[in-house]
Each structure stands twice: as structure tokens, then as C-alpha cells.
Amino acid sequence: MWGSVCLQRRRESYCSVMTASAKLLALDKPSQNENWTVVMPRRGEKRIHSLRHNTPEAEQQPWVPTELESDPETEAKLIQKMEFCIKKVESSRFYQNFLEQVENPEILDSFHRVLGFELKMLMVIYGIGSIESYETPRFQLSLAILMKRKFCWIGDVEVFDPILSATESRVLESLGCSVLSVNEQGRRRATKPMLFYMPHCEAGLYNNLLQANWELELLNHIVLFGNSFEMYEFFSEIKNSIVVESTMHVLAARKFADEYVIKTASDDYFAAFHDSSWHFFSPALDTELLLVKN
């Protein structure tokens, strides 16, 4: 199977980059702040965040941009940047490979299974980063926008990142997205089919999402685009304590998750989508969820 072959090849390559990867994974260490806080750019472009692992009942926190007013000139320039980026991604070989993968019968059937009798699934985008400051988040957002335009079964698009400015929020709205006014800490419960688009988020955010949905029905409602769970499992096997502590639910979900690796095709899209995968969850029995206590 395509996804399994790619995962095996990538696993073999991890040994040669273990030191560098371990440094990146160390950035997942929880902070002492319950909000997400900007840590540093990843690979020179994408900002990441760290957060404390709250209980599933953690109260959502109201959020507003740090700068409350949008600058019209900056907004116009950013819209132009996004339009250029969307066109670039759309015309790329990477995007053609991406569409071919999504339209592969095996993966398409997985989307339809999650949809069930629903016509559309909500797309929730967490941790997109600063689309004004970096090209990588612009590429990631462009792919989400193109998916929305291409596939009729993708419904509304909601976005949240605590570093978004008022200008960036306005631009997102102009692209048809809704910017959330609360920091959910990644704990949205999937009471209906949902696509969580979370490229290069920190491990704790994926873990929060799974913990909040650690029930048969809810997990079956989730499609997740994000960091490879196989990668987290690999580092847990080499006794990386940071990964083990922050990915308890991620690692437990591996036994009932189907993972399909995203092919980056060229260096232009490596920074934005390296080690990214589709994940579909299909636990059939409550006993499969007993290994993890909330």
C-alpha cells in the first residue's frame, strides 16, 4: 500500500537526521503558560507554540488580536501575496500529486466513511502561523483554500492561531474563513464530521484534540491533516521522553488509525508539508480506548 511503503522509507531515513529532529521535537515541551506562546520560527519560517496540557474540561479562553485594528495598506498587500501563493500552489506538481492522492479510491472512501449521511464536513484550521510574516504558512493556507474550492464536501472553514493579527484576520475573512474568538486549546469535540487541518502543530495540540474526542463516535468523525503519527511513534521507541509525555493519546491512536503520507514533490513545498500525513481513525470497540485514561 502506497502509504505503508512511504512510511517505511521515511522511517529508514530518520536515523540519519535523528539529532536535528530531536532538537525540533524538544520545542514541544509544555510551557508554564496556559495560552499558546510564540517560541521561535521552525526552519526559519513557521512559528510554533507550546501549551500546558489542560484537562478536557478546560475553559475556553476569549481571544482578540494583539493589534485591534487592521491596516488597509498592509491588508491589500497581504491579499496580493495570498492570491499569488494560491495560484503558485494550484499550478504546482505538488498540488497535482495531492489531488491524485485525495481522489485515490482508498482515501476517498475514508472521507466518505467519516461523512456518513452528512453532505459536508467542517474544516477547522489550528496553528496556521503568521501568513503576513512567512511563506510557509501562506503555502499551508493556500492548500486549505484550494481544497475548499475543489471539494464540494468541505463546508465552512474556521481558523485559529493566537498570533494572528487584526490584518491577518481580515484577510482570512476575505478568503472565506471565519476566525474564532476563543482559544479552544485544540479541544474541539467532533460531534459531527470535521476535518482538522493542523500542519506542523506541536505534539501537545494533536494530543489535546484526541483526548477531547476519546470516544468511539467522536473519533470516527475526525479527519486529521498534520504531523505524521508514525514519526512520533518512532521517537517514542527511542525513549524520547518529551515525545512520550506529550503524545499519550497520539501513540494510543496509532493502533486504529490509517495514515497516508503527503508527498512534497519538490523543495519548494518541503518546509510547509514535510512529514505531514492524512490520519483517519476507526476504533470499533470501547476496549481499544482503555489504554489511555483522561
DRENDRENFI-120628 format. One record per residue (C-alpha): residue in one letter; x, y, z. Coordinates in steps of 0.2 Angstrom, whole numbers, padded with zeros to 4 digits, always signed. Example, Ala and Ser with C-alpha at 12.3 -4.5 7.8 and 13.67 -1.06 7.14 Angstrom:
// residues 2
A+0062-0022+0039;S+0068-0005+0036;
This chain:
// residues 294
M+0000+0000+0000;W+0007+0017-0005;G+0005+0025+0012;S+0014+0010+0021;V+0028+0010+0008;C+0031+0029+0010;L+0031+0027+0029;Q+0044+0013+0029;R+0056+0023+0018;R+0054+0038+0029;R+0057+0028+0045;E+0074+0022+0037;S+0079+0040+0034;Y+0075+0046+0051;C+0091+0038+0058;S+0102+0050+0048;V+0093+0065+0054;M+0090+0060+0072;T+0100+0074+0081;A+0092+0088+0071;S+0075+0081+0073;A+0077+0078+0092;K+0081+0097+0093;L+0065+0101+0084;L+0055+0089+0095;A+0062+0097+0111;L+0051+0113+0106;D+0036+0103+0111;K+0040+0104+0129;P+0025+0112+0138;S+0027+0130+0144;Q+0020+0137+0161;N+0008+0147+0152;E-0010+0140+0149;N-0011+0150+0132;W-0001+0146+0117;T+0015+0157+0117;V+0027+0160+0102;V+0043+0151+0104;M+0053+0153+0088;P+0052+0151+0070;R+0053+0132+0064;R+0066+0130+0050;G+0067+0149+0048;E+0049+0152+0044;K+0034+0144+0053;R+0031+0149+0071;I+0026+0136+0083;H+0018+0137+0100;S+0019+0127+0117;L+0004+0125+0129;R+0000+0117+0145;H-0009+0100+0144;N-0026+0106+0152;T-0040+0094+0157;P-0054+0091+0143;E-0065+0102+0154;A-0053+0117+0152;E-0062+0133+0150;Q-0061+0141+0133;Q-0052+0157+0134;P-0059+0173+0125;W-0046+0179+0112;V-0043+0195+0102;P-0028+0200+0091;T-0015+0210+0100;E-0017+0224+0087;L-0035+0228+0086;E-0036+0237+0070;S-0031+0232+0053;D-0020+0242+0042;P-0028+0244+0025;E-0012+0245+0015;T-0004+0230+0023;E-0021+0221+0021;A-0021+0224+0002;K-0003+0219+0001;L-0006+0203+0010;I-0021+0199+0000;Q-0010+0200-0016;K+0003+0189-0008;M-0010+0176-0004;E-0018+0177-0022;F+0000+0174-0029;C+0003+0160-0017;I-0014+0151-0021;K-0010+0152-0039;K+0008+0145-0037;V+0002+0130-0027;E-0013+0127-0039;S-0001+0126-0054;S+0012+0115-0045;R+0016+0097-0047;F+0014+0095-0028;Y-0004+0100-0029;Q-0007+0088-0043;N+0000+0074-0033;F-0010+0080-0018;L-0026+0079-0028;E-0022+0062-0035;Q-0019+0056-0018;V-0036+0063-0011;E-0045+0056-0026;N-0037+0038-0023;P-0052+0027-0020;E-0045+0020-0004;I-0043+0038+0004;L-0059+0045-0004;D-0068+0030+0004;S-0061+0035+0021;F-0068+0053+0018;H-0085+0046+0014;R-0085+0035+0029;V-0082+0050+0040;L-0095+0060+0031;G-0108+0046+0033;F-0125+0053+0029;E-0119+0071+0031;L-0116+0081+0015;K-0101+0092+0021;M-0088+0092+0035;L-0082+0107+0044;M-0064+0112+0042;V-0055+0118+0057;I-0038+0125+0055;Y-0027+0127+0070;G-0009+0134+0072;I-0008+0141+0054;G+0005+0154+0060;S+0008+0171+0053;I+0003+0172+0035;E+0010+0190+0034;S+0027+0186+0040;Y+0031+0169+0032;E+0029+0160+0016;T+0027+0143+0024;P+0010+0147+0032;R+0004+0155+0016;F+0008+0139+0007;Q-0002+0129+0020;L-0017+0141+0020;S-0017+0141+0001;L-0018+0122+0001;A-0033+0123+0013;I-0042+0136+0002;L-0039+0126-0014;M-0046+0111-0005;K-0062+0121+0000;R-0064+0126-0018;K-0061+0109-0026;F-0071+0098-0015;C-0090+0101-0013;W-0090+0090+0003;I-0079+0103+0013;G-0090+0115+0022;D-0086+0131+0032;V-0068+0134+0037;E-0064+0141+0054;V-0046+0146+0059;F-0037+0150+0075;D-0019+0154+0080;P-0016+0166+0095;I-0003+0175+0085;L-0015+0181+0071;S-0015+0200+0069;A-0031+0210+0065;T-0024+0212+0047;E-0022+0194+0045;S-0039+0190+0052;R-0047+0202+0040;V-0038+0194+0025;L-0043+0177+0031;E-0061+0183+0032;S-0059+0189+0014;L-0054+0172+0009;G-0070+0165+0016;C-0064+0159+0033;S-0070+0163+0050;V-0058+0167+0064;L-0063+0160+0080;S-0064+0172+0095;V-0059+0159+0108;N-0044+0149+0111;E-0050+0131+0111;Q-0033+0124+0116;G-0036+0112+0101;R-0051+0103+0111;R-0065+0104+0099;R-0077+0090+0101;A-0081+0082+0084;T-0100+0079+0087;K-0101+0079+0068;P-0089+0076+0053;M-0074+0088+0055;L-0058+0090+0045;F-0044+0096+0057;Y-0031+0105+0046;M-0016+0106+0058;P+0001+0106+0048;H+0016+0106+0059;C+0007+0110+0075;E+0016+0104+0092;A+0013+0087+0098;G+0003+0093+0113;L-0011+0101+0102;Y-0014+0084+0092;N-0014+0076+0109;N-0027+0088+0116;L-0038+0085+0101;L-0038+0067+0103;Q-0040+0067+0122;A-0056+0078+0120;N-0063+0066+0107;W-0058+0050+0115;E-0074+0041+0112;L-0079+0029+0098;E-0092+0040+0089;L-0081+0056+0090;L-0065+0048+0084;N-0075+0041+0069;H-0080+0059+0065;I-0062+0065+0063;V-0050+0068+0048;L-0034+0075+0053;F-0021+0083+0042;G-0005+0085+0052;N+0012+0078+0058;S+0015+0060+0055;F+0009+0050+0070;E+0022+0036+0064;M+0036+0049+0067;Y+0030+0052+0085;E+0029+0033+0087;F+0047+0031+0080;F+0054+0044+0093;S+0044+0036+0107;E+0053+0020+0103;I+0070+0028+0105;K+0065+0033+0123;N+0062+0052+0119;S+0053+0056+0135;I+0047+0073+0128;V+0038+0064+0114;V+0031+0051+0126;E+0024+0063+0139;S+0016+0074+0126;T+0009+0061+0114;M+0000+0048+0125;H-0016+0049+0115;V-0007+0051+0099;L+0003+0035+0102;A-0013+0025+0108;A-0022+0031+0092;R-0009+0023+0081;K-0017+0005+0083;F-0034+0011+0075;A-0028+0025+0063;D-0025+0024+0045;E-0010+0035+0039;Y-0006+0042+0022;V+0010+0051+0019;I+0009+0068+0009;K+0022+0068-0005;T+0030+0085-0006;A+0037+0083-0024;S+0049+0097-0023;D+0060+0108-0012;D+0048+0122-0014;Y+0035+0113-0003;F+0046+0104+0009;A+0046+0116+0023;A+0027+0118+0023;F+0022+0099+0021;H+0037+0088+0026;D+0032+0073+0037;S+0014+0078+0035;S+0000+0064+0033;W-0018+0061+0032;H-0025+0052+0048;F-0042+0043+0049;F-0047+0035+0065;S-0059+0020+0066;P-0059+0012+0083;A-0073-0002+0083;L-0073-0007+0102;D-0073+0003+0118;T-0059-0009+0123;E-0047-0001+0111;L-0048+0016+0121;L-0045+0008+0138;L-0026+0010+0137;V-0027+0029+0140;K-0035+0037+0155;N-0041+0055+0153;
